């Protein structure tokens, strides 16, 4: 989508990172590609197991809004996983940086052996024949991807989707692709690209190099 916009308007496209709670958190640096934090209005912390993450480490974003006088937000856990960047951007601007944004903590899949994988790592968004998709973790060792295709994929196109995903998930996880005409929305009208039926939005999250208690099946989440 970004490439199409750049080609269509013959202009560069830059990302911004925001939320309902904090509005604008950071914006993409045109020089380095990292994200300048809004340090003049926010205090952004990246915490890993409750301690500050080092440069290049992933952690949970925690924010304090310096201008929310009516409803202060102090060390608010936004629920996003990001990679901490440098304390001062290499472009010379006086802002700390976020190196990359991984996504929502609740979207992570817990796999056998207590491994943790974010669905963004599947690389599905880069496949041109896919119009729309939804990835659901049905069980600890079983993941299904529903795909609405632009056209019926060839054997080679399907293999180019499945093989890298299987290499990432490992031999102890089954991965199935189901071609469909439409993907139903949630009862509230929203569309969830990633869903897990084995953990709820409020389960404790642990990093891959930490000990994790195996999740309990929960069909109500």
N, C-alpha and C positions, 0 to 999 in steps of 0.2 A: 504494500500500500504506500509506504514511504517513497519507494522508487518511482511508482506511478505518479505520485503527486509532484515529485521533483521534475520528472520528464514532462508532465503536462503543463506545468507553470514555468518551467525553465528557471527554477529558483530553489535554493537550498531549503531543507526542512529540518527543524530542530525540535527536540522533545522537551516538554515540561513535565514535572512530577508534582502532583498535588493530591489533596484529599479534601473531603467535606470539612473535617475538623480543622485543618490548617490552611486550607486553600492552596497556596503555592509553597512547596517545600524546596524545590530546586529546579534548575533549568540547565539544558545541555550547553556545554562550552563549545563554541565553534572551532576552537583550536585543538583541544585535547580529546573531546568526546566524552569527558567525564561531566558530572552534574555539579554546578555551583550551588551550594547550600544557601538558603536565605538567612545568613547569619545575623543580619541587622534586624530581623524580626523574630527569629526562632533560635532556640538552642537544640541542635540535633545531636543525639547520641546514638551510636551503634553498639549494642551490647551483645556479648556472647557469653552465655551461662552467667548472666548478671554482672559481668565485668566488661570494661571497654574493649572493643575489638581493635586489633592493630590494623595498620594499613594493609589492604589486600585481603583482609579476613571478612567473612560473612557474619552477620548478626542481625538482631531485631532492632528496627528503628524505634527510638523513643524520643518524643518531642515535647518541648516546653515553649508555648507561645508567649512572647513578650508583650503582646498588645491585646490579649483577650481579657479585658478588664471586667466585663459583665459576667463571663463564665471562664475563669482561669483554667487552662489545661497545663498541668505541671507533671512532667515526666510521663506523658500519656503514651501507652503502648499501642501503636497504630496497627500492629499485626503484619507488617511488611518485613520481608527479608531483603537486605541490601548488602553490598560490599563496600566497606569503608575505603575512601580515597585518601589523598594527601591532605595535610592540614592547610596548605596554601596551594592554590591551583598553579600549575606550571606555566599558564599563560600570563601570569603576573597580576591577575585580579585578586583582590584581598578576600577570597572566600575559601572556606574548606570545601571538600568535594565528596561526593558519593560516586564511587567508580562504576557501579552498575546496580540495577534493580532486578532482583530475582522473582519477586512476586509475593503473593499472600502466604503466610505461614500455614493457613488451614488447607491450602491446596496441595501440600506435600503428600506423597504416597509413602507409606511405611511398608517395606518389602520383607520377605523372609530373611532371617539373620539380622533383623533390626537395622537394615539399610534404609536410607531415606533418599528419595528421588523427587525432584520437582518436575511436573509434566512438561514445563518449558524445555527441559533438556531433551525431550523426544524429538525436537526439530521438525514437528509436523507443519508448522506455519510456513515453511520454506518450500513446500511441495505444491507445484503449480496446478495439478489436476484436482486438488481438493477444494471444493467450494465452501464447505462448512464441516466441522467435526466436533465430536464430544468424546472425552476419554473418561471412563468410569472404572474405578477399582471395585469389582464385584466382591472379591475375596482377597485375602492376603497374597495369594499366589496366582490371581486371575484378573487380568485387565482387558477391557473391551473398548475398542474405538469404533464409534459409529461415524460413518463418513457419507456426506452428500457430495458426490463427484460432479465435476463439469462434464466428464465423459467416462465411459467404462474404462478403467485402467487396464493396461496391458500387463502381461506377466512380469515384464521387466520393471514397469512402474510400481507394481505392487511389491515386488522384491526390494526395490529401492526404499520403500516405506518401512517394510517389516524388518529387514535384516539389521539396520542400525538400532532400531528400538529393541530387538531381542538381544543384541550385543550389550546394550545399556542395562536392560532389566536382569539378564542372567538366565541360565538354564532352569532355574527353579521357579520361574514365573511364566505362566501361559499368557500369550498375547494374541488377541483375535480382532480382526478387522471385519466390520459388517457394513456393507453398502446399503444405504437407505435413501428414500426419496425426501424425507423431512426428519427433523429432530425436534420433538416436542419441547416447549418451554416449561419452566417451572410453574407451579400454581399461581405464583405472584406475577407471572408474566416475564420474569427475567430468564436469561439464557446463561447457564453455567457450563463453561467449556470443560472444567475438570471437576470430578466428583469422586468421593470415596465413601463406600458403604461400611467401612470398618473402623472409622474414627470420626468423631464429631468436631465441630468448630472449636470446642473448648478443651480438647485433649491436650495434655502436656506435650510440648515439642522438644526433641533432643537432636543435637547435631550428630552427623554420622560417626564422629570419632568419640562419642559419649555413650555410656551404657543407657539402654532404653528398655523400659518394661514392655513386653509384647502387648499389642493392642487387643482389646476384647471386642468380639463381633457385636455390632449394634445396628440393627436394621431400622432404627427409628431416627438416625441422624440425617 
